[in-house]
Amino acid sequence: MTGPADGAEALDHETATDPAGTGTAATQGRARQTRPSGAAVRFDSDEPVTVVLVRHGQTTMTVSRGYSGSSEPGPPLDEHGRAQAAAAAALVDRVGRDLWGDIAYPTELVASPMVRTQQTGGIIAERLRLEVRTDAAFQEADFGDWQGLTAAEIEERWPGQLEPWHTSGRLRPPGGGESIEDVGVRLRAGLDALQTGGPRTVVVVSHAVAIRAALGVTMGADPGTWSQLRVAPASVSIIRLYADKRDEIAVAGAPSEGWGRG
């Protein structure tokens, strides 16, 4: 049994010859940097499946603050949303190269079936030169009868229900919607399915509630707390999934704008 990985700062020979972190080691299949100081504590050398979670870019519903769920395929990205998606693509392209050097460069790209995530995924795919695979496990929550409505409109029609939907995690919206806990069960199944392919880095383009659920189940937190996570449009979160389920949240809700190098 090896010692704890937390605090390990030594580099293997291949990475030590690339102190600037240019990514040569990661992109050409050489050894990567060991777990950096502050990484989740582990007492083994197991390699995880790393999932880079990207929220889609802005849409008209993002601006209006409407609840835009999985029961309708749209809306599409607006002009600003497409620019955000390009910024997210530029940031993801740096994973395993000059950012997060202990993580392998992405080799797989998955997107929710919604129009906004397919468009965001397409922009990322062009940058990473990958094909987009669609997986409904990562689609947004079904908001039932709340679909398309703002928080004020929901409160007017169903007084006192929206806040406990967020804070209890177990209330289902009227009209057959999902609870936050339901979304977590679906996301956990989607993440478990990714683990069957062995250690690698997978980009998953998804949605605010769904990404909060992915982070929540990774941490093992109560569903009623997941709404406390900030997941802005085109933000990037990174989770690392291990066989023993002692998973790691490496990044939560990092904004993508301002990182790209063109």
C-alpha positions as CSV (number, residue, x, y, z in Angstrom):
1,M,0.0,0.0,0.0
2,T,1.4,3.4,-0.9
3,G,1.3,6.5,1.2
4,P,-1.4,9.2,0.8
5,A,-1.5,11.0,-2.5
6,D,-2.4,14.3,-0.9
7,G,0.6,16.6,-0.8
8,A,2.5,14.6,-3.4
9,E,4.4,17.0,-5.5
10,A,7.0,14.9,-7.1
11,L,6.9,14.5,-10.9
12,D,7.7,11.5,-12.9
13,H,10.7,11.8,-15.4
14,E,8.6,12.5,-18.4
15,T,6.7,15.4,-16.8
16,A,9.8,16.7,-15.1
17,T,11.3,17.2,-18.5
18,D,8.3,19.5,-19.4
19,P,8.2,21.9,-16.4
20,A,6.2,24.5,-18.3
21,G,3.3,22.0,-18.5
22,T,2.9,22.2,-22.3
23,G,1.0,19.0,-22.4
24,T,3.4,17.0,-24.4
25,A,3.4,14.1,-21.9
26,A,-0.4,14.0,-21.9
27,T,-1.1,14.4,-25.6
28,Q,1.6,11.9,-26.8
29,G,0.7,9.2,-24.3
30,R,3.6,9.7,-21.9
31,A,3.3,9.6,-18.1
32,R,1.4,12.5,-16.5
33,Q,2.0,14.5,-13.4
34,T,1.3,12.7,-10.2
35,R,-1.7,13.8,-8.1
36,P,-1.0,17.4,-7.1
37,S,-1.0,18.8,-3.6
38,G,-4.5,19.2,-2.4
39,A,-6.0,16.4,-4.5
40,A,-8.4,14.0,-2.8
41,V,-6.5,11.7,-0.4
42,R,-6.0,8.2,-1.7
43,F,-3.9,5.3,-0.5
44,D,-3.6,3.5,-3.8
45,S,-2.5,4.1,-7.4
46,D,-5.9,3.5,-9.0
47,E,-6.7,5.5,-12.1
48,P,-10.1,7.2,-12.4
49,V,-12.5,8.0,-15.2
50,T,-12.4,11.8,-15.3
51,V,-15.6,13.6,-16.4
52,V,-15.4,17.2,-17.6
53,L,-18.9,18.6,-17.1
54,V,-19.7,21.6,-19.3
55,R,-23.0,23.5,-19.0
56,H,-24.4,24.7,-22.3
57,G,-24.1,28.4,-23.4
58,Q,-26.8,31.0,-23.0
59,T,-30.2,30.8,-24.6
60,T,-33.2,33.1,-24.5
61,M,-34.6,31.1,-21.6
62,T,-31.3,31.6,-19.7
63,V,-31.9,35.4,-20.1
64,S,-35.6,35.3,-19.1
65,R,-34.8,32.9,-16.2
66,G,-37.4,30.5,-17.3
67,Y,-37.3,26.8,-16.2
68,S,-36.1,25.1,-19.4
69,G,-36.2,21.4,-18.9
70,S,-36.1,18.1,-20.9
71,S,-39.7,18.1,-22.0
72,E,-39.0,20.5,-24.9
73,P,-35.9,20.2,-27.1
74,G,-35.3,23.9,-27.5
75,P,-34.4,26.7,-27.3
76,P,-31.1,27.0,-29.2
77,L,-28.1,29.0,-28.2
78,D,-28.2,32.7,-28.8
79,E,-25.3,34.7,-30.2
80,H,-23.7,35.2,-26.8
81,G,-24.3,31.5,-26.0
82,R,-22.3,30.5,-29.1
83,A,-19.4,32.7,-28.0
84,Q,-19.6,31.2,-24.5
85,A,-19.5,27.7,-26.0
86,A,-16.4,28.6,-28.0
87,A,-14.8,29.8,-24.7
88,A,-15.7,26.6,-23.0
89,A,-14.2,24.6,-25.9
90,A,-10.9,26.6,-25.6
91,L,-10.8,25.9,-21.9
92,V,-11.5,22.2,-22.3
93,D,-8.9,22.0,-25.0
94,R,-6.3,22.9,-22.3
95,V,-7.2,20.1,-19.9
96,G,-4.2,17.8,-19.6
97,R,-2.0,20.2,-21.6
98,D,-1.3,23.4,-19.7
99,L,-4.1,23.1,-17.1
100,W,-4.8,20.2,-14.7
101,G,-1.7,18.3,-15.7
102,D,-2.6,15.1,-13.8
103,I,-5.6,14.7,-16.0
104,A,-5.5,13.1,-19.4
105,Y,-6.6,15.0,-22.5
106,P,-10.2,14.3,-23.4
107,T,-10.8,11.4,-25.8
108,E,-14.6,11.2,-25.7
109,L,-17.5,13.7,-25.9
110,V,-21.0,13.1,-24.8
111,A,-24.0,15.6,-24.9
112,S,-27.5,15.7,-23.6
113,P,-30.1,15.5,-26.5
114,M,-31.4,19.0,-26.0
115,V,-30.7,21.5,-28.8
116,R,-28.6,23.8,-26.7
117,T,-26.3,21.0,-25.5
118,Q,-26.0,19.5,-28.9
119,Q,-24.9,22.9,-30.3
120,T,-22.5,23.5,-27.4
121,G,-21.2,20.0,-27.9
122,G,-20.7,20.5,-31.6
123,I,-18.5,23.6,-31.0
124,I,-16.4,21.7,-28.5
125,A,-16.2,18.7,-30.9
126,E,-14.8,20.9,-33.6
127,R,-12.1,22.2,-31.3
128,L,-11.2,18.8,-29.8
129,R,-11.7,16.9,-33.1
130,L,-14.1,14.4,-31.5
131,E,-17.5,13.1,-32.4
132,V,-20.5,13.9,-30.2
133,R,-22.3,10.9,-28.7
134,T,-25.8,11.7,-27.3
135,D,-26.9,10.3,-24.0
136,A,-30.3,11.2,-22.4
137,A,-28.9,10.3,-18.9
138,F,-27.4,13.8,-18.9
139,Q,-30.4,15.8,-20.0
140,E,-31.9,18.5,-17.9
141,A,-34.6,17.9,-15.2
142,D,-38.1,17.4,-16.4
143,F,-39.9,20.4,-14.8
144,G,-43.4,19.1,-15.5
145,D,-46.0,21.9,-15.6
146,W,-43.4,24.4,-14.6
147,Q,-41.7,24.1,-18.0
148,G,-41.0,27.5,-19.6
149,L,-42.2,29.5,-16.5
150,T,-40.2,31.9,-14.4
151,A,-39.9,31.5,-10.6
152,A,-42.4,34.3,-10.1
153,E,-45.0,32.6,-12.4
154,I,-44.5,29.3,-10.7
155,E,-45.0,30.8,-7.3
156,E,-48.1,32.6,-8.4
157,R,-49.7,29.4,-9.7
158,W,-48.3,26.9,-7.2
159,P,-47.6,28.9,-4.0
160,G,-45.0,27.5,-1.7
161,Q,-43.8,24.6,-3.9
162,L,-40.8,25.9,-5.8
163,E,-38.5,26.6,-2.9
164,P,-38.9,23.2,-1.3
165,W,-38.4,21.6,-4.7
166,H,-34.9,23.1,-4.5
167,T,-34.3,22.8,-0.7
168,S,-35.8,19.4,0.1
169,G,-34.7,17.7,-3.1
170,R,-37.6,15.3,-3.0
171,L,-40.6,17.2,-4.1
172,R,-41.8,16.5,-7.7
173,P,-43.3,19.3,-9.8
174,P,-46.9,18.9,-10.9
175,G,-47.5,17.3,-14.3
176,G,-45.0,14.4,-13.9
177,G,-41.8,16.3,-13.3
178,E,-38.7,15.1,-11.6
179,S,-37.5,15.8,-8.1
180,I,-33.8,16.8,-7.7
181,E,-33.3,13.4,-6.1
182,D,-34.7,11.7,-9.2
183,V,-32.2,13.7,-11.4
184,G,-29.4,12.5,-9.1
185,V,-30.4,8.8,-9.6
186,R,-30.4,9.3,-13.3
187,L,-27.1,11.1,-13.3
188,R,-25.5,8.5,-11.0
189,A,-26.5,5.8,-13.5
190,G,-25.1,7.8,-16.4
191,L,-21.8,8.3,-14.6
192,D,-21.6,4.6,-13.6
193,A,-22.0,3.7,-17.3
194,L,-19.0,5.9,-18.2
195,Q,-16.9,3.9,-15.8
196,T,-17.3,0.7,-17.8
197,G,-14.9,2.1,-20.5
198,G,-11.9,2.3,-18.2
199,P,-9.7,5.2,-17.2
200,R,-9.9,8.1,-19.6
201,T,-11.3,11.7,-19.8
202,V,-14.8,12.2,-21.0
203,V,-16.4,15.6,-21.7
204,V,-20.1,15.7,-20.9
205,V,-22.2,18.7,-22.0
206,S,-25.2,19.1,-19.8
207,H,-27.4,21.5,-17.8
208,A,-27.5,23.4,-14.5
209,V,-29.7,21.1,-12.4
210,A,-28.1,18.0,-14.0
211,I,-24.5,19.1,-13.3
212,R,-25.4,20.1,-9.8
213,A,-26.8,16.6,-9.4
214,A,-23.6,15.0,-10.8
215,L,-21.5,17.0,-8.3
216,G,-23.9,16.2,-5.5
217,V,-23.9,12.4,-6.0
218,T,-20.1,12.5,-6.4
219,M,-19.8,14.2,-3.0
220,G,-22.5,12.1,-1.5
221,A,-24.3,15.2,-0.4
222,D,-28.0,15.5,0.4
223,P,-30.1,16.5,-2.7
224,G,-31.5,19.4,-0.8
225,T,-28.1,21.0,-0.7
226,W,-27.3,20.7,-4.4
227,S,-28.9,24.0,-5.4
228,Q,-26.2,25.8,-3.4
229,L,-23.7,25.0,-6.2
230,R,-23.1,27.8,-8.8
231,V,-23.2,26.4,-12.3
232,A,-23.1,29.3,-14.7
233,P,-23.6,29.0,-18.5
234,A,-20.6,27.4,-20.2
235,S,-18.9,26.8,-16.9
236,V,-16.7,23.8,-16.4
237,S,-16.7,21.3,-13.5
238,I,-14.4,18.2,-13.2
239,I,-15.1,15.0,-11.3
240,R,-12.9,11.9,-11.0
241,L,-14.7,8.6,-10.6
242,Y,-13.0,5.7,-8.9
243,A,-14.0,2.0,-8.6
244,D,-14.4,2.3,-4.8
245,K,-16.8,5.3,-5.2
246,R,-14.4,7.6,-3.2
247,D,-14.8,10.0,-6.0
248,E,-13.2,13.5,-6.3
249,I,-14.5,16.9,-7.2
250,A,-11.5,18.6,-8.8
251,V,-13.3,21.7,-10.2
252,A,-16.8,23.1,-9.5
253,G,-18.3,25.7,-11.7
254,A,-15.2,27.4,-13.2
255,P,-16.3,30.1,-15.6
256,S,-14.9,29.5,-19.1
257,E,-14.8,33.0,-20.4
258,G,-11.4,34.7,-20.2
259,W,-9.3,31.4,-20.2
260,G,-9.0,30.8,-24.0
261,R,-5.9,31.5,-25.9
262,G,-7.6,31.6,-29.3
